[in-house]
């Protein structure tokens, strides 16, 4: 999924909704976002969503 695709999907949802990440351990709230520039030519940059470690 690209950033544009993610933004498009999120814009279709209520703005007050909480964003969760599903994993084998259950659900966790998204706590932040980081941008990782690709160090390798030809590979795409990445946006990383991370969760709150306290959950």
Residue pairs with C-beta under 8 A, 6 or more apart in sequence:
3 47
6 47
10 19
18 29
19 29
19 30
19 49
20 27
20 28
20 29
20 30
21 27
21 28
21 29
21 30
21 49
21 51
28 51
28 52
28 55
29 51
29 52
29 55
30 49
30 50
30 51
31 50
31 51
31 52
31 53
32 49
32 50
33 47
33 48
33 49
33 50
34 47
34 48
34 50
35 45
35 46
35 47
35 48
36 45
36 46
36 47
36 48
37 45
38 44
38 45
38 46
